[in-house]
Amino acid sequence: MSSASTVAPSFLARVRRTLDAAGHTGNLGLLLAGVIIVFSLLNPSIFASPLNLQSIAYAVPEIALLALAIAVTMSSGGIDLSIVATANLSALGAASVSIALMAGGVPGDAAAATGIAVALTVGVGCGLINGLLVAKLRIAPILATLATMTLFSGFAVAVTRGTPLYGLPDAILALGVQTVAIIPVSFWLLILAVVVIWAVMNRTGLGLRIILVGASPEAADYTGIRRSRVLLSTYALSGAIAALAGILMSARSASATAEYGSSYLLLAITIAVLGGTNPLGGRAPIVGVGVAAIVLQAISSGFNGLHISPYIYQILQGLILVVVLVVEVRRGRLTKWITRMMSRPPADGAALAASTGAATPLKEQPTPKPLTQGSHEHD
C-alpha cells in the first residue's frame, strides 16, 4: 500500500516534468498523437486510411492560415474579426482579374500570377484599413474589425450580387488538388507560410516590436517604438495571410464567393487560443497554432467517420474556447484583456508621458503674501 502510494505521486511528477519540458507546442503534439491513436482504434478502417489522412491535409491549410492571421493581431494586443471577409474579398479580386485576363487572351499562368498578386494587394489593403482605424483613429480593435467585417462582406456581395465566380485558371485550381509526395500542395504551402511567419515574428525587428507592443505598451514607449507604425504593419501582415487563405479557399472550392467560410471565424479564434496565443498580447507561438489546426481538423474528421453530429463538433469548439478563457480568468488576465479590447488605444508615447508626469503639468503655486509691518508669525 505504501509502495503504491509513493509510486503514483512520483509517476505524476515525472509526467508533469515531461509536459513542462515539452512546452505548449510539444503538448499539442502529444495531444495530436493521442487523437490519432484514439480515432484509429475506434475506426481503424476509415480514420487511419491514407485517403482520410490526405483529406485532413487538404482541409487544414485554409483554416490554419486564418488562425495565424488572428494570432498575429492577438500578439499585438488586438484582434482581427474581418479575416474571413478579407479572404473572400481577396479571392474575388483574384478570380475577377484572372478570368478577365484569360478572356482577353492572356495565358493562364500569367493570369493566375496576376490574380494572386491582386489578391495579396487586396488583403494588404484591407489590413491597412484596419490598421488605420486602430492605430490612427484609436478605435478599439474588436469594434474596428467588426465594422470592417461587415463593410468588406457587404462590398463583396454588392459587387458580385452574391453570385460565385467560376472559371479560375488551372494554375490556381492546381493548388487545391495537386499533391507532392502524396501530401497536398496546399499543405506544403502552409508549412512554408508557418516557417516564414515564424521567422518574421521571432527573427525580425518587426516581429519583436509587435510582441513588445502586445506585452507592454509602456515598455514600447520607453524604447521609442512608434506603436501606430507597428500596428499598421501588424494588420497589413494579417490581411496578407488572410488573402493567402482566400486563394487556397477558392482553389479548393474551384470558385470564389462572398459567403464562403461563414463558420470559420470562431474556429480560427479557437485554434489561435488553443495554439497558445495570449489574448492579452505578447505571445504568438506560430508552430503551436499550426499544430492546433491539425488537432481540431483531426477531431472533426474522426467525428465524421463515427457519424457523430457536426453540431457536437461545434459544441466542442465552444467548450475548448470556454476552458481556455476560464484558465485566463483564473490567472487574472481576461478582465484586463476585455478592458483593453473595449478601450481606445492610447496615442504614441501617451503611456510614457503619463508615467513620467509630462501629461499633467504642475499647478502654479500661489505666491506667499509678504508680512505687513507689526505682524508676526505664531509658533
Kinemage of the C-alpha trace (Angstrom):
@kinemage 1
@onewidth
@group {chain A} dominant
@subgroup {mainchain}
@vectorlist {calphas} color= white
{ca met a 1} P 0.000 0.000 0.000
{ca ser a 2} L 2.758 2.398 0.914
{ca ser a 3} L 4.775 1.499 -2.187
{ca ala a 4} L 1.777 2.097 -4.451
{ca ser a 5} L 1.077 5.431 -2.759
{ca thr a 6} L 4.647 6.553 -3.366
{ca val a 7} L 4.846 5.274 -6.933
{ca ala a 8} L 1.739 7.202 -8.083
{ca pro a 9} L 2.950 10.665 -6.998
{ca ser a 10} L 6.395 10.019 -8.426
{ca phe a 11} L 4.871 8.915 -11.740
{ca leu a 12} L 2.648 12.005 -11.856
{ca ala a 13} L 5.648 14.153 -11.036
{ca arg a 14} L 7.597 12.623 -13.920
{ca val a 15} L 4.644 13.187 -16.264
{ca arg a 16} L 4.389 16.813 -15.154
{ca arg a 17} L 8.117 17.365 -15.665
{ca thr a 18} L 7.872 15.808 -19.124
{ca leu a 19} L 4.951 18.070 -20.099
{ca asp a 20} L 6.714 21.150 -18.751
{ca ala a 21} L 9.849 20.279 -20.704
{ca ala a 22} L 7.856 19.704 -23.901
{ca gly a 23} L 6.276 23.149 -23.735
{ca his a 24} L 2.860 24.095 -25.057
{ca thr a 25} L 3.619 23.153 -28.661
{ca gly a 26} L 5.044 19.828 -27.556
{ca asn a 27} L 1.936 19.153 -25.502
{ca leu a 28} L -0.192 19.875 -28.556
{ca gly a 29} L 1.905 17.353 -30.451
{ca leu a 30} L 1.190 14.773 -27.752
{ca leu a 31} L -2.499 15.670 -27.933
{ca leu a 32} L -2.446 15.192 -31.703
{ca ala a 33} L -0.814 11.782 -31.293
{ca gly a 34} L -3.467 10.852 -28.731
{ca val a 35} L -6.292 11.963 -31.038
{ca ile a 36} L -4.876 9.916 -33.911
{ca ile a 37} L -4.465 6.834 -31.727
{ca val a 38} L -7.963 7.061 -30.230
{ca phe a 39} L -9.796 7.516 -33.526
{ca ser a 40} L -7.619 4.900 -35.229
{ca leu a 41} L -8.683 2.402 -32.579
{ca leu a 42} L -12.343 3.418 -32.749
{ca asn a 43} L -12.500 3.444 -36.551
{ca pro a 44} L -9.383 1.797 -37.967
{ca ser a 45} L -10.760 1.121 -41.428
{ca ile a 46} L -11.502 4.783 -42.145
{ca phe a 47} L -9.584 7.215 -39.933
{ca ala a 48} L -6.124 5.698 -40.379
{ca ser a 49} L -6.535 5.227 -44.113
{ca pro a 50} L -4.191 7.236 -46.371
{ca leu a 51} L -7.189 8.763 -48.158
{ca asn a 52} L -8.636 10.156 -44.906
{ca leu a 53} L -5.299 11.495 -43.723
{ca gln a 54} L -4.874 13.154 -47.095
{ca ser a 55} L -8.330 14.730 -46.823
{ca ile a 56} L -7.321 16.174 -43.447
{ca ala a 57} L -4.244 17.659 -45.067
{ca tyr a 58} L -6.444 19.221 -47.765
{ca ala a 59} L -8.783 20.822 -45.225
{ca val a 60} L -6.235 22.190 -42.724
{ca pro a 61} L -4.352 24.924 -44.662
{ca glu a 62} L -7.101 27.496 -45.172
{ca ile a 63} L -8.358 27.472 -41.577
{ca ala a 64} L -4.810 27.306 -40.223
{ca leu a 65} L -3.856 30.423 -42.191
{ca leu a 66} L -6.909 32.272 -40.878
{ca ala a 67} L -5.920 31.262 -37.344
{ca leu a 68} L -2.389 32.537 -37.979
{ca ala a 69} L -3.838 35.879 -39.086
{ca ile a 70} L -5.768 36.019 -35.799
{ca ala a 71} L -2.663 35.045 -33.822
{ca val a 72} L -0.538 37.807 -35.366
{ca thr a 73} L -3.023 40.513 -34.374
{ca met a 74} L -3.603 38.965 -30.937
{ca ser a 75} L 0.133 39.074 -30.293
{ca ser a 76} L -0.039 42.873 -30.605
{ca gly a 77} L -2.856 43.040 -28.047
{ca gly a 78} L -5.627 43.360 -30.672
{ca ile a 79} L -7.773 41.112 -32.820
{ca asp a 80} L -8.973 40.975 -36.423
{ca leu a 81} L -12.560 39.819 -36.872
{ca ser a 82} L -12.534 40.641 -40.602
{ca ile a 83} L -10.201 37.824 -41.690
{ca val a 84} L -12.878 35.718 -43.407
{ca ala a 85} L -14.344 38.747 -45.199
{ca thr a 86} L -10.827 39.788 -46.238
{ca ala a 87} L -10.114 36.280 -47.543
{ca asn a 88} L -13.307 36.194 -49.599
{ca leu a 89} L -12.780 39.692 -51.000
{ca ser a 90} L -9.194 38.815 -51.933
{ca ala a 91} L -10.326 35.609 -53.630
{ca leu a 92} L -12.956 37.532 -55.594
{ca gly a 93} L -10.324 40.035 -56.674
{ca ala a 94} L -8.041 37.263 -57.874
{ca ala a 95} L -10.875 35.473 -59.663
{ca ser a 96} L -12.308 38.519 -61.427
{ca val a 97} L -8.921 39.763 -62.650
{ca ser a 98} L -7.613 36.375 -63.789
{ca ile a 99} L -10.863 35.461 -65.553
{ca ala a 100} L -10.909 38.825 -67.331
{ca leu a 101} L -7.271 38.437 -68.406
{ca met a 102} L -7.865 34.952 -69.812
{ca ala a 103} L -10.910 36.251 -71.670
{ca gly a 104} L -8.597 38.823 -73.242
{ca gly a 105} L -6.162 36.173 -74.462
{ca val a 106} L -3.595 36.246 -71.650
{ca pro a 107} L -2.081 32.799 -70.916
{ca gly a 108} L -3.473 31.029 -67.886
{ca asp a 109} L -0.248 31.005 -65.864
{ca ala a 110} L 0.276 34.732 -66.326
{ca ala a 111} L -3.359 35.403 -65.462
{ca ala a 112} L -3.039 33.254 -62.337
{ca ala a 113} L 0.120 35.056 -61.208
{ca thr a 114} L -1.554 38.422 -61.729
{ca gly a 115} L -4.666 37.275 -59.886
{ca ile a 116} L -2.621 36.078 -56.910
{ca ala a 117} L -0.789 39.417 -56.827
{ca val a 118} L -4.128 41.233 -56.867
{ca ala a 119} L -5.415 39.045 -54.031
{ca leu a 120} L -2.393 39.820 -51.865
{ca thr a 121} L -2.756 43.516 -52.662
{ca val a 122} L -6.419 43.465 -51.676
{ca gly a 123} L -5.568 41.629 -48.457
{ca val a 124} L -2.857 44.108 -47.508
{ca gly a 125} L -5.210 46.980 -48.358
{ca cys a 126} L -7.921 45.584 -46.095
{ca gly a 127} L -5.345 45.143 -43.357
{ca leu a 128} L -4.159 48.727 -43.733
{ca ile a 129} L -7.744 49.951 -43.379
{ca asn a 130} L -7.999 48.032 -40.112
{ca gly a 131} L -4.640 49.361 -39.029
{ca leu a 132} L -5.643 52.962 -39.735
{ca leu a 133} L -8.825 52.574 -37.692
{ca val a 134} L -6.955 51.023 -34.771
{ca ala a 135} L -3.670 52.932 -34.830
{ca lys a 136} L -4.617 56.358 -36.160
{ca leu a 137} L -8.257 56.803 -35.173
{ca arg a 138} L -7.667 54.762 -31.998
{ca ile a 139} L -10.847 52.707 -32.310
{ca ala a 140} L -10.910 49.552 -30.204
{ca pro a 141} L -9.681 46.640 -32.404
{ca ile a 142} L -12.689 44.437 -31.710
{ca leu a 143} L -15.062 47.229 -32.809
{ca ala a 144} L -12.980 48.434 -35.745
{ca thr a 145} L -12.610 44.983 -37.297
{ca leu a 146} L -16.234 44.116 -36.583
{ca ala a 147} L -17.197 47.158 -38.654
{ca thr a 148} L -14.792 46.311 -41.482
{ca met a 149} L -16.005 42.706 -41.480
{ca thr a 150} L -19.454 43.983 -42.349
{ca leu a 151} L -18.009 46.527 -44.786
{ca phe a 152} L -15.876 44.037 -46.721
{ca ser a 153} L -18.615 41.393 -46.818
{ca gly a 154} L -21.214 43.897 -47.972
{ca phe a 155} L -18.918 45.225 -50.679
{ca ala a 156} L -18.183 41.698 -51.951
{ca val a 157} L -21.888 40.821 -52.090
{ca ala a 158} L -22.735 44.120 -53.789
{ca val a 159} L -20.103 43.648 -56.493
{ca thr a 160} L -20.937 40.012 -57.251
{ca arg a 161} L -24.637 40.168 -56.260
{ca gly a 162} L -23.995 37.006 -54.280
{ca thr a 163} L -23.086 35.012 -57.390
{ca pro a 164} L -19.977 32.759 -57.214
{ca leu a 165} L -17.271 33.266 -59.832
{ca tyr a 166} L -16.166 30.176 -61.756
{ca gly a 167} L -13.534 29.574 -64.420
{ca leu a 168} L -10.364 30.125 -62.383
{ca pro a 169} L -7.015 29.450 -64.104
{ca asp a 170} L -5.715 25.905 -63.915
{ca ala a 171} L -2.633 27.111 -62.036
{ca ile a 172} L -4.825 28.325 -59.161
{ca leu a 173} L -7.062 25.251 -59.224
{ca ala a 174} L -3.958 23.049 -59.052
{ca leu a 175} L -3.212 24.461 -55.587
{ca gly a 176} L -6.352 22.770 -54.312
{ca val a 177} L -5.975 19.336 -55.932
{ca gln a 178} L -2.360 18.505 -56.734
{ca thr a 179} L -0.015 16.633 -54.401
{ca val a 180} L 3.745 16.369 -53.948
{ca ala a 181} L 4.961 13.137 -52.313
{ca ile a 182} L 1.319 12.248 -51.522
{ca ile a 183} L 0.970 15.438 -49.470
{ca pro a 184} L -1.274 18.178 -50.940
{ca val a 185} L 0.450 21.224 -52.404
{ca ser a 186} L -1.692 23.449 -50.198
{ca phe a 187} L -0.300 21.727 -47.086
{ca trp a 188} L 3.257 22.337 -48.308
{ca leu a 189} L 2.313 25.989 -48.773
{ca leu a 190} L 1.011 26.058 -45.195
{ca ile a 191} L 4.315 24.687 -43.926
{ca leu a 192} L 6.163 27.349 -45.906
{ca ala a 193} L 3.842 30.041 -44.554
{ca val a 194} L 4.371 28.845 -40.970
{ca val a 195} L 8.143 28.991 -41.433
{ca val a 196} L 8.022 32.491 -42.935
{ca ile a 197} L 5.585 33.872 -40.335
{ca trp a 198} L 7.591 32.283 -37.520
{ca ala a 199} L 10.740 33.903 -38.877
{ca val a 200} L 9.017 37.289 -39.137
{ca met a 201} L 7.648 37.102 -35.590
{ca asn a 202} L 10.797 35.725 -33.952
{ca arg a 203} L 13.768 36.767 -36.059
{ca thr a 204} L 12.964 40.246 -37.367
{ca gly a 205} L 12.742 43.651 -35.760
{ca leu a 206} L 9.097 43.978 -36.816
{ca gly a 207} L 8.099 40.764 -35.063
{ca leu a 208} L 9.923 41.695 -31.882
{ca arg a 209} L 8.258 45.114 -31.880
{ca ile a 210} L 4.832 43.506 -32.368
{ca ile a 211} L 5.458 41.201 -29.408
{ca leu a 212} L 6.747 44.074 -27.255
{ca val a 213} L 3.777 46.306 -28.075
{ca gly a 214} L 1.410 43.489 -27.126
{ca ala a 215} L 3.307 42.530 -23.978
{ca ser a 216} L 3.839 46.022 -22.574
{ca pro a 217} L 2.829 49.220 -24.363
{ca glu a 218} L 4.587 51.216 -21.632
{ca ala a 219} L 7.872 49.419 -22.278
{ca ala a 220} L 7.378 50.014 -26.006
{ca asp a 221} L 7.080 53.748 -25.288
{ca tyr a 222} L 10.273 53.727 -23.244
{ca thr a 223} L 12.173 52.083 -26.100
{ca gly a 224} L 10.941 54.691 -28.579
{ca ile a 225} L 8.772 52.315 -30.625
{ca arg a 226} L 6.095 54.031 -32.694
{ca arg a 227} L 3.091 51.883 -31.935
{ca ser a 228} L 0.983 53.304 -34.747
{ca arg a 229} L 3.508 52.143 -37.334
{ca val a 230} L 3.808 48.728 -35.690
{ca leu a 231} L 0.029 48.262 -35.614
{ca leu a 232} L -0.269 49.278 -39.265
{ca ser a 233} L 2.310 46.634 -40.191
{ca thr a 234} L 0.611 44.063 -37.945
{ca tyr a 235} L -2.794 44.374 -39.563
{ca ala a 236} L -1.269 44.555 -43.050
{ca leu a 237} L 0.512 41.252 -42.338
{ca ser a 238} L -2.746 39.772 -41.069
{ca gly a 239} L -4.506 40.879 -44.263
{ca ala a 240} L -1.813 39.283 -46.430
{ca ile a 241} L -2.135 35.975 -44.559
{ca ala a 242} L -5.929 36.109 -44.904
{ca ala a 243} L -5.536 36.763 -48.642
{ca leu a 244} L -3.383 33.653 -48.981
{ca ala a 245} L -6.095 31.709 -47.170
{ca gly a 246} L -8.639 33.126 -49.629
{ca ile a 247} L -6.586 31.895 -52.575
{ca leu a 248} L -6.496 28.370 -51.134
{ca met a 249} L -10.213 28.527 -50.346
{ca ser a 250} L -11.041 29.399 -53.957
{ca ala a 251} L -8.620 26.758 -55.240
{ca arg a 252} L -10.233 24.022 -53.151
{ca ser a 253} L -13.811 25.014 -53.998
{ca ala a 254} L -12.981 25.857 -57.664
{ca ser a 255} L -14.813 29.160 -57.231
{ca ala a 256} L -14.786 32.472 -55.410
{ca thr a 257} L -17.753 33.684 -53.421
{ca ala a 258} L -18.550 36.338 -50.839
{ca glu a 259} L -20.145 33.868 -48.429
{ca tyr a 260} L -17.515 31.138 -48.156
{ca gly a 261} L -16.343 30.060 -44.679
{ca ser a 262} L -19.081 31.742 -42.674
{ca ser a 263} L -18.303 29.484 -39.676
{ca tyr a 264} L -14.542 29.909 -39.874
{ca leu a 265} L -14.174 32.950 -37.610
{ca leu a 266} L -14.945 31.243 -34.301
{ca leu a 267} L -12.929 28.198 -35.353
{ca ala a 268} L -9.928 30.384 -36.226
{ca ile a 269} L -10.093 32.156 -32.850
{ca thr a 270} L -10.368 28.807 -31.071
{ca ile a 271} L -7.339 27.450 -32.932
{ca ala a 272} L -5.288 30.566 -32.203
{ca val a 273} L -6.056 30.416 -28.480
{ca leu a 274} L -5.625 26.637 -28.295
{ca gly a 275} L -2.285 27.039 -30.057
{ca gly a 276} L -1.014 29.127 -27.163
{ca thr a 277} L -1.645 32.669 -28.372
{ca asn a 278} L -2.075 35.023 -25.445
{ca pro a 279} L -5.270 37.088 -25.893
{ca leu a 280} L -3.545 39.840 -23.923
{ca gly a 281} L -0.743 40.048 -26.448
{ca gly a 282} L 2.956 39.407 -26.165
{ca arg a 283} L 2.972 35.773 -27.294
{ca ala a 284} L 2.196 34.097 -30.606
{ca pro a 285} L 3.508 30.521 -30.906
{ca ile a 286} L 3.167 30.185 -34.671
{ca val a 287} L 4.051 26.492 -34.816
{ca gly a 288} L 1.621 25.781 -31.976
{ca val a 289} L -1.200 27.418 -33.931
{ca gly a 290} L -0.447 25.206 -36.921
{ca val a 291} L -0.451 22.067 -34.761
{ca ala a 292} L -3.706 23.144 -33.084
{ca ala a 293} L -5.355 23.454 -36.510
{ca ile a 294} L -4.361 19.872 -37.315
{ca val a 295} L -5.678 18.680 -33.930
{ca leu a 296} L -9.132 20.192 -34.410
{ca gln a 297} L -9.363 19.031 -38.024
{ca ala a 298} L -8.392 15.514 -36.964
{ca ile a 299} L -11.147 15.592 -34.322
{ca ser a 300} L -13.640 16.789 -36.938
{ca ser a 301} L -12.615 14.002 -39.310
{ca gly a 302} L -12.865 11.435 -36.514
{ca phe a 303} L -16.366 12.608 -35.635
{ca asn a 304} L -17.417 12.360 -39.273
{ca gly a 305} L -16.063 8.833 -39.526
{ca leu a 306} L -18.040 7.816 -36.456
{ca his a 307} L -21.164 9.547 -37.816
{ca ile a 308} L -21.276 11.961 -34.876
{ca ser a 309} L -23.364 15.066 -35.488
{ca pro a 310} L -21.340 18.074 -36.679
{ca tyr a 311} L -23.168 20.130 -34.066
{ca ile a 312} L -21.299 18.142 -31.414
{ca tyr a 313} L -18.064 19.353 -33.007
{ca gln a 314} L -19.300 22.946 -32.778
{ca ile a 315} L -20.116 22.373 -29.115
{ca leu a 316} L -16.597 21.021 -28.636
{ca gln a 317} L -15.136 24.165 -30.214
{ca gly a 318} L -17.091 26.305 -27.793
{ca leu a 319} L -16.054 24.167 -24.830
{ca ile a 320} L -12.395 24.423 -25.784
{ca leu a 321} L -12.655 28.202 -26.017
{ca val a 322} L -14.522 28.395 -22.695
{ca val a 323} L -11.936 26.235 -20.933
{ca val a 324} L -9.061 28.357 -22.210
{ca leu a 325} L -10.844 31.560 -21.190
{ca val a 326} L -11.576 30.122 -17.736
{ca val a 327} L -7.870 29.446 -17.366
{ca glu a 328} L -7.195 33.062 -18.302
{ca val a 329} L -9.753 34.212 -15.718
{ca arg a 330} L -8.067 32.148 -13.014
{ca arg a 331} L -4.809 33.789 -13.980
{ca gly a 332} L -6.482 37.156 -13.564
{ca arg a 333} L -5.778 38.269 -17.119
{ca leu a 334} L -9.051 38.010 -19.010
{ca thr a 335} L -10.624 41.057 -17.355
{ca lys a 336} L -7.601 43.133 -18.327
{ca trp a 337} L -7.871 41.884 -21.919
{ca ile a 338} L -11.575 42.745 -22.161
{ca thr a 339} L -10.860 46.211 -20.799
{ca arg a 340} L -8.116 46.716 -23.370
{ca met a 341} L -10.304 45.467 -26.225
{ca met a 342} L -13.119 47.872 -25.378
{ca ser a 343} L -10.934 50.900 -24.756
{ca arg a 344} L -9.400 53.297 -27.229
{ca pro a 345} L -5.731 52.584 -27.868
{ca pro a 346} L -3.516 55.318 -26.405
{ca ala a 347} L -1.584 57.533 -28.730
{ca asp a 348} L 2.124 57.009 -29.307
{ca gly a 349} L 4.055 57.936 -26.202
{ca ala a 350} L 0.941 58.521 -24.087
{ca ala a 351} L 1.864 55.849 -21.574
{ca leu a 352} L 5.381 57.207 -21.314
{ca ala a 353} L 4.103 60.736 -20.830
{ca ala a 354} L 1.682 59.576 -18.172
{ca ser a 355} L 4.326 57.598 -16.320
{ca thr a 356} L 6.791 60.490 -16.322
{ca gly a 357} L 4.183 63.065 -15.398
{ca ala a 358} L 4.566 65.032 -18.627
{ca ala a 359} L 0.866 64.838 -19.367
{ca thr a 360} L -0.132 66.565 -16.112
{ca pro a 361} L 1.649 69.900 -15.683
{ca leu a 362} L 2.340 71.067 -12.165
{ca lys a 363} L -0.060 73.577 -10.764
{ca glu a 364} L 1.366 77.005 -10.222
{ca gln a 365} L 1.937 77.560 -6.518
{ca pro a 366} L 0.481 80.772 -5.099
{ca thr a 367} L 2.993 83.442 -4.168
{ca pro a 368} L 3.045 83.970 -0.371
{ca lys a 369} L 1.957 87.356 0.784
{ca pro a 370} L 4.634 89.476 2.448
{ca leu a 371} L 4.301 90.080 6.139
{ca thr a 372} L 2.963 93.510 6.995
{ca gln a 373} L 4.705 95.754 9.431
{ca gly a 374} L 3.896 94.836 13.003
{ca ser a 375} L 2.648 91.375 12.161
{ca his a 376} L 4.413 88.264 13.298
{ca glu a 377} L 4.160 84.500 12.897
{ca his a 378} L 2.905 82.440 15.740
{ca asp a 379} L 4.758 79.304 16.626
